[in-house]
Amino acid sequence: FDLEAMWRLSALPFDRPGYSGSRVTFVTPSRWSEEHQRMQPQAEPRVVSVKGQERISLPAGSFIAWKVALDKGAYWYDAKAPHNLLRFDSGYGTSLVLTSNED
């Protein structure tokens, strides 16, 4: 699953009208290129959609969260700044949830 997306998406302007369906570019500093037979940077355009807010219940408590879709994955970020990641579902069988909300 995409570790970069987890923290990068937390900076989205969740409530900006018309943001859903926007194209973003993820840059991987070093990825194997079959074409060039070496490691090199790669820019990958992707589509991100802010689906809206929903209430979610986790072992750490109940939260109002922004749901964000990227590829097959879904990310839920706390509606309160700094928009911490609360839940993640890769769409391929990997899921993460916040289990404790202690400082």
Summary of the structure (lengths in Angstrom):
residues: 103
radius of gyration: 15.4
end to end distance: 26.5
largest distance: 48.8
contacts: 251
relative contact order: 0.22
helix: 9%
strand: 55%
